[in-house]
């Protein structure tokens, strides 16, 4: 998890039932782990369920403890295994291969686990679930070969966040930034006197690639289609990002997310590609920036469409090897109730289902962000609206962790002028295929 987010959550440790959703904020979770024990000793009545729950701080475990109490009243015992997101894949892979699967887990991308045969299909169990309530892209993100493997609780999207105060002072309506050209013009107006229109956190390959991917979806293509790229679309997006060369701080070459959010919170950078968990990343730095900023869909490229915002999720899944799947499903049904979804998502922005309202989120927002309540409410409303109106499934890219450093190298060559856009696309296609396996 981002250090800023973790520090903020630790400050809130005294709040009863603080959400665990923040564990899903980034894939860069701290690597420490702790175990709360496990077991599989029943079929529902008194069943002992081992629940993999990423995140080990006190506030992250508070909601887990409340859930444990609630389920014990239904005759189901939960024992948590607190693993970080980084540790989960490796440690659970070993256990699955040893036929020692837990019962339940939080999830993000389920692709690798499904390929291992680790997760149980939820198709039959969700037959009575009203899937029309789920926001666009959320169920699809957990679907592999037509079968659903995780039940989402949050809709996570990538957007453009604009400093409203700086924009309006420059005569710019943030909501009117609708196209690549609009964004480039706005960045030009917003650059000067030590301030910059945009930044790309280039130090970390994952974050650099994420900015490119956000802009790519807005231009109608998925970077995972690199084997036969639609070259014109790729060139348009690369040239769009190149246009910010003189509108970005020189220092962003050495930035990851913490530095990017700090620059935005301090009013030094006017626009950033961010999205879910924006508030959690900036609140401690400057609570006022939450209310002074607005989230909009990343502006549309010349080849883009109105379904341009990639949506992923965080959710829950059952392990195929569990002997307590019925009891595990009962827990998942409990977690789908409005109270739990509200608690799990108020720290971020958008619940996975449309029946969870701002009124459901507000009591928790008032506890998590007391100095930015209305600002965070506005971000939640924006994220819900963006997902509902513009959302599309974030396509998984096999081998993405290996692709990201290759992108970083080639993109740096491109923005430095040593290769043109068409050459960069050709090189990315070759290198991505080589390392993806």
KAWOBEL-V569057 format. One record per residue. N is the residue number from 1. RES is the residue in one small letter. OMEGA is omega in radians with two decimals (none if undefined). D_LAST is the distance of its C-alpha to the last C-alpha in Angstrom with 2 decimals. Layout:
[[N,RES,OMEGA,D_LAST] [N,RES,OMEGA,D_LAST]]
This chain:
[[1,x,3.05,27.82] [2,x,-3.06,29.22] [3,x,-3.14,32.18] [4,x,3.14,34.59] [5,x,-3.12,33.92] [6,x,-3.12,34.35] [7,x,3.13,37.57] [8,x,-3.13,38.95] [9,x,3.10,38.30] [10,x,3.09,39.98] [11,x,-3.10,42.99] [12,x,-3.00,43.15] [13,x,-3.13,43.02] [14,x,-3.11,46.56] [15,x,-3.12,45.88] [16,x,3.00,45.92] [17,x,3.12,42.81] [18,x,-3.05,40.59] [19,x,3.00,37.37] [20,x,-3.06,34.15] [21,x,-3.08,32.21] [22,x,3.09,31.73] [23,x,-3.12,29.15] [24,x,-2.95,26.81] [25,x,3.07,27.56] [26,x,3.05,24.44] [27,x,-3.07,21.34] [28,x,-3.13,22.83] [29,x,3.05,25.15] [30,x,-2.96,27.11] [31,x,-3.14,25.82] [32,x,3.13,29.10] [33,x,3.08,29.70] [34,x,-3.08,32.78] [35,x,3.06,33.56] [36,x,-3.12,36.30] [37,x,-3.14,36.21] [38,x,3.08,35.12] [39,x,3.10,36.45] [40,x,-2.97,36.62] [41,x,3.12,40.26] [42,x,-3.10,41.35] [43,x,3.09,40.93] [44,x,3.13,41.99] [45,x,-3.11,45.43] [46,x,-3.08,45.00] [47,x,3.06,41.34] [48,x,-3.08,39.49] [49,x,3.00,36.15] [50,x,-3.04,33.49] [51,x,3.08,32.02] [52,x,-3.00,29.01] [53,x,-3.11,30.25] [54,x,3.13,28.32] [55,x,-3.00,30.81] [56,x,-3.13,33.54] [57,x,-3.13,36.25] [58,x,-3.12,39.61] [59,x,-3.14,39.33] [60,x,-3.14,35.92] [61,x,-3.10,37.39] [62,x,3.14,40.63] [63,x,3.09,39.45] [64,x,3.14,37.81] [65,x,3.10,41.20] [66,x,3.09,43.02] [67,x,3.13,40.75] [68,x,3.11,41.37] [69,x,-3.12,45.10] [70,x,-3.10,44.96] [71,x,3.10,43.11] [72,x,3.09,45.45] [73,x,3.07,48.24] [74,x,3.09,46.55] [75,x,-3.14,46.34] [76,x,3.14,42.67] [77,x,3.10,41.81] [78,x,2.98,38.66] [79,x,-3.05,37.36] [80,x,2.97,34.74] [81,x,-3.04,31.88] [82,x,3.11,31.27] [83,x,3.03,27.70] [84,x,3.08,26.03] [85,x,-3.13,23.00] [86,x,-3.09,21.05] [87,x,-2.99,22.39] [88,x,-3.03,22.02] [89,x,-3.07,18.40] [90,x,-3.05,18.70] [91,x,-3.13,22.28] [92,x,3.09,22.12] [93,x,3.12,19.15] [94,x,-3.11,21.42] [95,x,-3.13,24.36] [96,x,3.11,22.79] [97,x,3.12,21.75] [98,x,-3.11,25.38] [99,x,-3.13,26.81] [100,x,-3.07,28.29] [101,x,2.96,27.12] [102,x,-3.12,29.17] [103,x,-3.04,30.78] [104,x,3.05,29.82] [105,x,2.83,27.48] [106,x,-3.12,27.07] [107,x,2.82,23.80] [108,x,3.10,21.81] [109,x,-3.07,18.37] [110,x,-2.96,18.52] [111,x,-3.07,15.19] [112,x,3.14,13.75] [113,x,3.10,17.28] [114,x,3.13,17.84] [115,x,3.11,14.84] [116,x,-3.06,16.54] [117,x,-3.01,19.84] [118,x,-3.01,21.33] [119,x,3.10,23.17] [120,x,3.03,26.12] [121,x,3.13,26.46] [122,x,-3.02,29.26] [123,x,-3.11,30.22] [124,x,-3.09,33.54] [125,x,-3.11,34.46] [126,x,-3.12,34.01] [127,x,-3.13,36.06] [128,x,3.11,39.02] [129,x,3.14,37.23] [130,x,-3.07,38.13] [131,x,3.12,34.70] [132,x,3.14,36.52] [133,x,-3.04,37.06] [134,x,-3.13,33.42] [135,x,-3.12,32.43] [136,x,3.06,30.07] [137,x,-3.04,26.39] [138,x,3.11,27.09] [139,x,-3.12,26.97] [140,x,-3.11,24.23] [141,x,3.14,21.92] [142,x,-3.14,22.43] [143,x,3.12,22.24] [144,x,-3.14,19.46] [145,x,3.05,20.21] [146,x,3.13,23.77] [147,x,-3.14,24.56] [148,x,-3.08,25.45] [149,x,3.09,24.28] [150,x,3.12,25.87] [151,x,-3.04,29.17] [152,x,2.95,28.99] [153,x,3.12,31.78] [154,x,3.02,30.77] [155,x,-3.07,29.54] [156,x,-3.06,27.62] [157,x,3.11,27.51] [158,x,-3.03,26.87] [159,x,2.95,30.01] [160,x,3.09,32.10] [161,x,-3.05,34.76] [162,x,3.02,37.88] [163,x,-3.06,40.78] [164,x,-3.08,43.54] [165,x,3.13,46.33] [166,x,-3.12,45.04] [167,x,-3.09,44.23] [168,x,3.08,47.63] [169,x,3.12,49.42] [170,x,3.13,47.89] [171,x,-3.09,49.04] [172,x,3.01,45.60] [173,x,-3.10,45.11] [174,x,-3.12,41.67] [175,x,-3.14,41.53] [176,x,3.10,42.12] [177,x,-2.95,38.91] [178,x,-3.06,37.27] [179,x,3.01,35.36] [180,x,-3.10,33.30] [181,x,3.09,36.60] [182,x,-3.09,38.49] [183,x,3.12,36.13] [184,x,3.10,36.30] [185,x,3.12,40.09] [186,x,-3.14,40.38] [187,x,3.11,38.35] [188,x,3.14,40.72] [189,x,-3.03,43.74] [190,x,-3.14,42.42] [191,x,3.11,41.70] [192,x,3.14,44.61] [193,x,3.08,46.87] [194,x,3.11,44.03] [195,x,-3.05,42.02] [196,x,-3.08,38.82] [197,x,-3.02,37.66] [198,x,3.01,33.96] [199,x,3.05,31.38] [200,x,-3.13,27.64] [201,x,-2.94,26.63] [202,x,-3.03,24.59] [203,x,-3.10,24.48] [204,x,-3.11,21.75] [205,x,-3.10,18.41] [206,x,-3.09,18.21] [207,x,3.07,21.72] [208,x,3.14,21.45] [209,x,-3.13,18.52] [210,x,3.07,20.55] [211,x,3.10,23.52] [212,x,-3.11,21.66] [213,x,3.11,20.25] [214,x,3.12,23.82] [215,x,-3.14,25.28] [216,x,3.10,22.72] [217,x,3.12,23.68] [218,x,3.11,27.26] [219,x,2.96,26.67] [220,x,3.06,25.28] [221,x,3.12,21.53] [222,x,3.14,18.35] [223,x,3.08,15.95] [224,x,3.11,13.10] [225,x,-3.05,14.43] [226,x,-3.09,13.17] [227,x,3.07,12.33] [228,x,-3.03,16.09] [229,x,2.96,17.67] [230,x,-2.91,21.36] [231,x,-3.10,22.19] [232,x,3.14,25.67] [233,x,3.12,24.66] [234,x,-3.14,22.11] [235,x,3.12,24.86] [236,x,-3.10,27.42] [237,x,3.09,25.55] [238,x,3.11,24.78] [239,x,3.07,28.43] [240,x,-3.13,29.57] [241,x,3.09,28.00] [242,x,-3.11,29.30] [243,x,-3.13,32.75] [244,x,-3.06,32.88] [245,x,-3.11,32.69] [246,x,-3.09,36.43] [247,x,3.12,36.59] [248,x,3.04,34.33] [249,x,3.10,35.46] [250,x,-3.04,34.43] [251,x,-3.05,33.64] [252,x,3.02,30.73] [253,x,-3.13,28.50] [254,x,-3.07,28.92] [255,x,2.84,28.88] [256,x,-3.11,26.77] [257,x,-3.10,28.05] [258,x,-3.14,31.21] [259,x,3.11,32.51] [260,x,-3.13,31.79] [261,x,3.11,33.67] [262,x,3.13,36.45] [263,x,3.12,36.98] [264,x,-3.12,37.20] [265,x,-3.14,39.49] [266,x,3.13,41.74] [267,x,-3.11,42.12] [268,x,3.08,40.55] [269,x,-2.97,37.68] [270,x,-3.11,38.65] [271,x,3.09,35.41] [272,x,3.00,32.03] [273,x,-3.06,28.94] [274,x,3.12,29.07] [275,x,-3.11,30.06] [276,x,-3.14,30.27] [277,x,3.05,31.76] [278,x,-3.08,33.38] [279,x,-3.12,36.73] [280,x,-3.11,35.48] [281,x,-3.06,34.10] [282,x,-2.99,37.27] [283,x,-3.12,40.13] [284,x,-3.11,40.93] [285,x,-3.09,40.79] [286,x,-3.10,43.10] [287,x,-3.09,44.04] [288,x,-3.10,45.77] [289,x,3.13,42.60] [290,x,3.13,41.54] [291,x,-3.12,44.55] [292,x,-3.12,44.43] [293,x,-3.09,41.00] [294,x,3.07,39.63] [295,x,3.09,36.28] [296,x,3.01,35.60] [297,x,3.07,32.70] [298,x,-3.03,30.73] [299,x,-3.00,32.77] [300,x,3.06,31.82] [301,x,-3.08,30.42] [302,x,3.11,32.03] [303,x,-3.05,29.53] [304,x,3.11,29.37] [305,x,-3.11,30.92] [306,x,3.06,32.84] [307,x,-2.88,29.93] [308,x,-3.07,28.00] [309,x,-3.10,27.55] [310,x,-3.11,24.31] [311,x,2.98,25.29] [312,x,3.13,23.53] [313,x,2.79,25.46] [314,x,-3.06,26.35] [315,x,-3.11,27.67] [316,x,-3.10,28.42] [317,x,3.04,27.05] [318,x,3.07,28.30] [319,x,-3.13,26.56] [320,x,-3.09,26.58] [321,x,-3.13,28.06] [322,x,3.05,30.91] [323,x,-3.07,34.41] [324,x,-3.06,35.75] [325,x,3.14,33.92] [326,x,3.10,37.24] [327,x,3.11,38.32] [328,x,3.11,34.95] [329,x,3.08,35.25] [330,x,3.09,38.74] [331,x,-3.14,37.37] [332,x,3.07,34.84] [333,x,3.09,37.72] [334,x,-3.10,39.70] [335,x,3.12,37.01] [336,x,-3.13,37.00] [337,x,-3.06,40.66] [338,x,-3.10,41.66] [339,x,-3.08,42.84] [340,x,3.11,39.56] [341,x,3.13,37.41] [342,x,-3.14,39.80] [343,x,-3.08,39.60] [344,x,-3.04,35.83] [345,x,-3.09,35.36] [346,x,3.11,38.41] [347,x,3.14,36.81] [348,x,-3.13,34.11] [349,x,-2.94,35.09] [350,x,2.99,34.42] [351,x,-3.14,34.74] [352,x,-3.08,32.55] [353,x,-3.03,35.69] [354,x,3.13,38.43] [355,x,3.06,41.29] [356,x,-3.01,40.82] [357,x,3.05,43.10] [358,x,3.11,43.90] [359,x,3.07,46.97] [360,x,-3.09,44.77] [361,x,-2.95,42.74] [362,x,-3.12,45.72] [363,x,3.14,47.24] [364,x,3.07,44.00] [365,x,3.13,43.43] [366,x,3.09,46.97] [367,x,-3.07,46.08] [368,x,-3.02,42.69] [369,x,-3.03,43.71] [370,x,-3.12,47.55] [371,x,-3.12,47.83] [372,x,-3.03,45.54] [373,x,-3.05,46.19] [374,x,3.09,46.83] [375,x,-3.13,44.07] [376,x,3.05,41.46] [377,x,-3.14,42.99] [378,x,3.11,42.54] [379,x,3.10,38.84] [380,x,3.13,38.42] [381,x,-3.14,40.30] [382,x,-3.12,38.22] [383,x,3.11,34.90] [384,x,-3.11,36.26] [385,x,-3.13,37.54] [386,x,3.13,34.40] [387,x,-3.08,32.23] [388,x,-3.01,34.84] [389,x,-3.00,35.41] [390,x,-3.00,32.21] [391,x,3.01,29.44] [392,x,-3.08,26.34] [393,x,2.96,23.36] [394,x,-3.11,20.65] [395,x,3.08,17.56] [396,x,-3.14,14.64] [397,x,3.09,11.47] [398,x,3.13,8.26] [399,x,-3.06,6.71] [400,x,3.14,10.16] [401,x,3.11,11.27] [402,x,-3.13,9.00] [403,x,-3.02,9.99] [404,x,3.10,13.59] [405,x,3.09,14.58] [406,x,3.09,13.48] [407,x,-3.10,15.63] [408,x,-3.12,18.38] [409,x,-3.07,18.66] [410,x,3.13,18.80] [411,x,3.08,21.04] [412,x,3.08,23.34] [413,x,-3.10,23.69] [414,x,-3.08,24.54] [415,x,3.06,27.15] [416,x,3.08,28.60] [417,x,-3.11,29.34] [418,x,3.11,27.50] [419,x,3.13,25.42] [420,x,-3.02,26.44] [421,x,-3.14,24.75] [422,x,3.09,23.73] [423,x,3.10,22.31] [424,x,3.13,20.38] [425,x,3.13,18.86] [426,x,-3.12,17.94] [427,x,3.10,16.41] [428,x,3.13,14.45] [429,x,-3.13,13.09] [430,x,-3.06,12.02] [431,x,3.12,10.72] [432,x,3.14,8.88] [433,x,-3.10,6.99] [434,x,-3.04,6.58] [435,x,-3.04,5.51] [436,x,3.11,3.79] [437,x,none,0.00]]
